[in-house]
Amino acid sequence: MNKPLLTLTLLAAGFTAAAQTPITITQADFPAAAGAAERYQDANLPASVSATPTGANQAWDYRSLTPSGQAYALPYLPVPANSSIAGAQWTRARTAPVGFLAYNITSYYSLTANGRISLGRTVARQATSLRALTGGANDSVVINRQTISLGAGLVDVALPLSAGAHYRRSFRYATTGIITVATAGLNQVPFRLVKRGTYTDSVAGWGTVRVPVAGSATGSSAIPVLQVRTLSVEQDSVYLNGAPAPAALLQVLNMTQGAITQYYQDDFRRRNSIQPVLSLYYATAQFGTPYTASYSTESTLLAVRNALATELGGLSAYPNPVARGPLTLWAGNGSRQPLRLTVRDVLGRALATAAAATGQPTAVLDGLPAGTYLLEAEGPTGARSTLRVVRE
């Protein structure tokens, strides 16, 4: 192979490596706050879908998903003025199922460098008749009005996320109430529903994903994502007056002492969004073929691009080649935008990084020897452009 051809081959390899670098998601890329909303569409999987691939540089394509039911939103609500849970930035209304019970809660959250944190929950008093189950006209379960603090908090979505990240956390909390079942001799007897569990998140792969978009025949753009694989293990126990509830009562309530429930899912997460682009759900810990899915209906799915042409109107470097001194990056539309720069050699290896802005000089090349480099520029929405620059 002659030298010019070798040079072109290496440059092409460098461009490929730069374009396929895995993203990193930090607190700054996870804009969660009161007033935001996660917007989803549940979906059925086509028969052709098989086991989900993992690993580096994947191109997941799920545009063949078919909608199931109506699209929906999960809003982030303001924290009440009289909140007894300190540090919360927003709340979400949720339903907590245990056996035949399903009671309403308000969960409190904050966002830190460690991730989205569940700080606790409040529960309004709720009564459920047991007459259909026990035959007793006055039999009932009452969930007390209460505030359940999780202390320092439980990490709901762990951050930062990058290729190879792995997180595991455990929790325990109890919900209290009173129960009346005449045939069992229970008359307003205190009980506790105790939930224990562990969540394990691992970044199992990275690449791009595509999903359906309403009104678009071609679906979403190829969106850079991390494949976050989650295993959730939860155990529910019931106690009466501090002792384990008898089996006969648990049977009536469709509960099992120490019942374990496991959940398996993949979330494909992108930068600058509080919700996954796509979630796949599995029946077993082998994470084989998913049985159902949900995908984002955010309006920005078509706007994400792999270059800064839309965001910045094109990008150029001056002077290029540069003998000494700073380099300036210009947006074709004249806009001023913050950038994160990474300088790579022709094999894609990162040599230097810097924060910069269009229209302003940057010294990111200072200290590097003469040669040809790949300058990767990342804009505020996560879009990227790669330029070839020469230092003489």
Residue pairs with C-beta under 8 A, 6 or more apart in sequence:
1 9
7 346
7 372
10 346
10 347
11 346
11 372
11 388
13 346
13 347
13 348
14 344
14 345
14 346
14 347
14 348
14 374
15 374
15 386
15 388
16 348
17 344
17 347
17 348
18 342
18 344
18 348
18 374
18 376
18 386
19 306
19 384
19 386
20 57
20 207
21 342
21 348
21 376
22 56
22 162
22 163
22 206
22 224
22 226
23 162
23 206
23 224
23 225
23 226
23 270
23 271
23 382
24 160
24 161
24 162
24 271
25 159
25 160
25 161
25 162
25 226
25 269
25 270
25 271
26 113
26 159
26 160
27 111
27 112
27 113
27 115
27 159
27 160
29 271
29 272
29 382
30 111
30 115
30 116
30 157
30 159
30 273
30 274
31 272
31 273
31 274
32 76
32 89
32 90
32 109
32 111
32 116
32 274
33 76
33 89
33 90
33 111
34 76
34 77
34 78
34 79
34 89
34 90
34 91
35 76
35 78
35 90
36 75
36 76
36 90
36 274
37 73
37 74
37 75
37 76
38 73
38 74
38 274
38 275
38 296
39 71
39 72
39 73
39 74
39 275
39 296
39 297
39 298
40 71
40 72
40 73
40 74
40 275
40 294
40 295
40 296
40 297
41 67
41 68
41 71
41 72
41 212
41 294
41 295
41 296
41 297
42 67
42 68
42 69
42 292
42 293
42 294
43 65
43 66
43 67
43 68
43 212
43 292
43 293
43 294
43 295
44 65
44 66
44 67
44 68
44 292
44 293
45 65
45 290
45 291
45 292
45 293
46 64
46 65
46 66
48 64
49 62
49 64
49 289
49 290
50 289
51 287
51 288
51 289
52 60
52 227
52 266
52 280
52 287
52 289
52 290
53 60
53 205
54 204
54 205
54 227
54 229
55 204
55 205
56 163
56 205
56 206
56 207
57 206
57 207
58 205
58 206
58 207
58 208
58 227
59 207
59 208
59 222
60 207
60 208
60 209
60 210
60 225
60 227
60 268
60 278
61 209
61 210
62 209
62 210
62 211
62 212
62 278
62 293
62 295
63 210
63 211
63 212
63 218
63 219
63 220
64 212
65 211
65 212
65 293
65 295
67 212
68 292
71 214
71 297
74 92
75 92
76 90
76 91
76 92
76 109
76 274
77 90
77 91
77 92
77 93
78 90
78 91
79 85
79 88
79 89
79 90
79 91
79 108
80 91
83 108
83 122
84 122
84 147
85 108
85 119
85 120
85 122
85 147
85 149
86 119
87 110
87 119
88 108
88 109
88 110
88 119
89 109
89 110
89 111
90 108
90 109
91 106
91 107
91 108
91 109
92 106
92 107
92 109
93 104
93 105
93 106
94 104
94 105
94 106
94 107
94 121
95 102
95 103
95 104
95 105
96 102
96 103
96 104
96 105
96 175
98 193
98 195
98 236
98 255
99 236
99 250
99 253
99 254
99 255
100 133
100 253
100 254
100 255
101 128
101 141
101 143
101 193
101 253
103 123
103 126
103 128
103 143
103 175
104 123
104 124
104 126
105 121
105 122
105 123
106 121
106 122
106 123
107 118
107 120
107 121
108 118
108 119
108 120
108 121
108 122
109 116
109 117
109 118
109 119
109 156
110 116
110 117
110 119
110 153
111 117
113 159
113 160
114 155
114 158
114 159
115 155
115 156
115 157
115 158
115 159
116 155
116 156
116 157
116 159
116 274
117 153
117 154
117 155
117 156
118 150
118 153
118 154
118 155
118 156
119 149
119 150
119 153
120 147
120 148
120 149
120 150
120 153
121 147
121 148
122 146
122 147
122 148
123 143
123 144
123 145
123 146
123 147
123 148
123 175
124 145
125 142
125 143
125 144
125 145
126 142
126 143
127 140
127 141
127 142
127 143
128 140
128 141
128 142
128 143
129 139
129 140
130 136
130 139
130 140
130 141
130 180
130 181
130 252
130 253
131 137
131 139
133 139
133 252
133 253
134 181
134 182
134 183
134 252
135 183
136 180
136 181
136 182
136 183
138 180
138 182
139 180
139 181
139 182
140 179
140 180
141 177
141 178
141 179
141 253
142 177
142 178
142 179
143 175
143 176
143 177
144 176
144 177
144 178
146 175
146 176
148 173
148 174
148 175
150 171
150 173
154 169
154 171
155 167
155 169
155 199
158 165
158 167
158 169
158 201
161 203
161 226
161 228
161 269
162 203
162 226
163 203
163 206
163 226
164 203
165 201
165 202
165 203
166 200
166 201
166 202
166 203
167 199
167 200
167 201
167 202
168 198
168 199
168 200
168 201
169 198
169 199
170 196
170 197
170 198
171 195
171 196
171 197
171 198
171 199
172 194
172 195
172 196
172 197
173 194
173 195
174 192
174 193
174 194
174 195
175 192
175 193
175 195
176 190
176 191
176 192
176 193
177 190
177 191
177 193
178 188
178 189
178 190
178 191
179 186
179 188
179 189
179 191
179 240
180 186
180 187
180 188
180 189
181 249
181 252
184 246
184 248
184 249
184 252
186 240
186 249
189 240
189 241
190 240
190 241
191 238
191 239
191 240
191 241
191 245
192 238
192 239
193 236
193 237
193 238
194 236
194 237
194 238
194 239
195 234
195 235
195 236
196 234
196 235
196 237
197 232
197 233
197 234
197 235
198 232
198 233
199 230
199 231
199 232
200 230
200 231
200 232
201 228
201 229
201 230
202 228
202 229
203 226
203 227
203 228
203 229
204 227
204 228
204 229
204 266
205 226
205 227
206 224
206 225
206 226
206 227
207 224
207 225
207 227
208 222
208 223
208 224
208 225
209 222
209 223
209 225
209 268
209 277
209 278
210 219
210 220
210 221
210 222
210 223
211 219
211 220
211 277
211 278
211 295
211 296
211 301
212 219
212 220
212 295
213 219
213 220
213 297
213 301
213 302
214 297
216 302
220 277
220 301
220 302
220 304
221 301
221 302
221 303
221 304
221 305
221 306
222 306
223 270
223 277
223 301
223 304
224 270
224 271
224 304
224 306
224 382
225 268
225 269
225 270
225 277
225 278
226 268
226 269
226 270
227 266
227 267
227 268
228 266
228 267
228 268
228 269
228 276
229 265
229 266
229 287
230 263
230 264
230 265
230 266
230 267
231 262
231 263
231 264
231 285
232 262
232 263
232 264
233 260
233 261
233 262
234 260
234 261
234 262
234 263
235 258
235 259
235 260
235 261
236 255
236 258
236 259
236 261
237 244
237 257
237 258
238 244
238 245
238 250
238 253
238 255
238 257
239 245
240 246
240 249
244 257
245 255
245 257
247 257
250 256
250 257
262 285
263 281
264 281
264 282
264 283
264 284
264 285
264 287
265 279
265 280
265 281
265 282
266 278
266 279
266 280
266 282
266 287
266 290
267 276
267 278
267 279
268 276
268 277
268 278
268 279
269 276
269 277
270 277
270 304
270 382
271 381
271 382
272 380
272 381
272 382
273 296
273 298
273 300
275 296
275 298
276 296
277 295
277 296
277 301
278 293
278 294
278 295
278 296
279 293
279 294
279 295
280 290
280 292
280 293
281 290
281 291
281 292
281 293
282 288
282 289
282 290
282 291
283 291
300 381
303 310
303 381
304 381
304 382
304 383
305 311
305 383
306 383
306 384
307 383
307 384
307 385
308 314
308 315
308 331
308 377
308 379
308 383
308 384
308 385
309 385
310 383
311 337
311 379
311 380
311 381
311 383
312 331
312 332
312 333
312 335
312 337
312 358
312 379
312 385
313 331
313 332
313 333
313 334
313 335
314 331
314 332
314 333
315 329
315 330
315 331
315 332
315 358
315 377
315 385
315 387
316 329
316 330
316 332
316 387
317 327
317 328
317 329
317 330
317 375
317 387
317 389
318 327
318 328
318 330
319 327
320 327
320 387
320 389
320 390
321 389
321 390
321 391
321 392
322 365
322 389
322 390
322 391
322 392
323 391
323 392
325 361
326 361
326 362
326 363
326 366
327 361
327 362
327 363
327 364
327 365
327 375
327 389
328 359
328 360
328 361
328 362
329 339
329 341
329 356
329 358
329 359
329 362
329 377
329 387
330 358
330 359
331 337
331 358
331 359
334 359
335 358
336 357
336 358
336 359
336 360
337 357
337 358
337 379
337 380
338 355
338 356
338 357
338 379
338 380
339 355
339 356
339 357
339 358
339 377
339 378
339 379
340 353
340 354
340 355
340 356
340 377
340 378
341 352
341 353
341 354
341 355
341 356
341 362
341 364
341 375
341 376
341 377
341 378
342 350
342 352
342 353
342 375
342 376
342 378
343 350
343 351
343 352
343 353
343 364
343 365
343 368
343 373
343 374
343 375
343 376
344 350
344 351
344 373
344 374
344 375
344 376
345 351
345 371
345 373
345 374
346 372
346 373
346 374
348 374
351 368
351 373
352 364
352 365
352 367
352 368
353 364
354 362
354 363
354 364
356 362
356 364
356 377
364 375
365 373
365 389
365 391
368 391
369 391
370 391
370 392
371 390
371 391
372 388
372 389
372 390
373 388
373 389
373 390
373 391
374 386
374 387
374 388
374 389
375 386
375 387
375 388
375 389
376 384
376 385
376 386
377 384
377 385
377 386
377 387
378 384
379 385
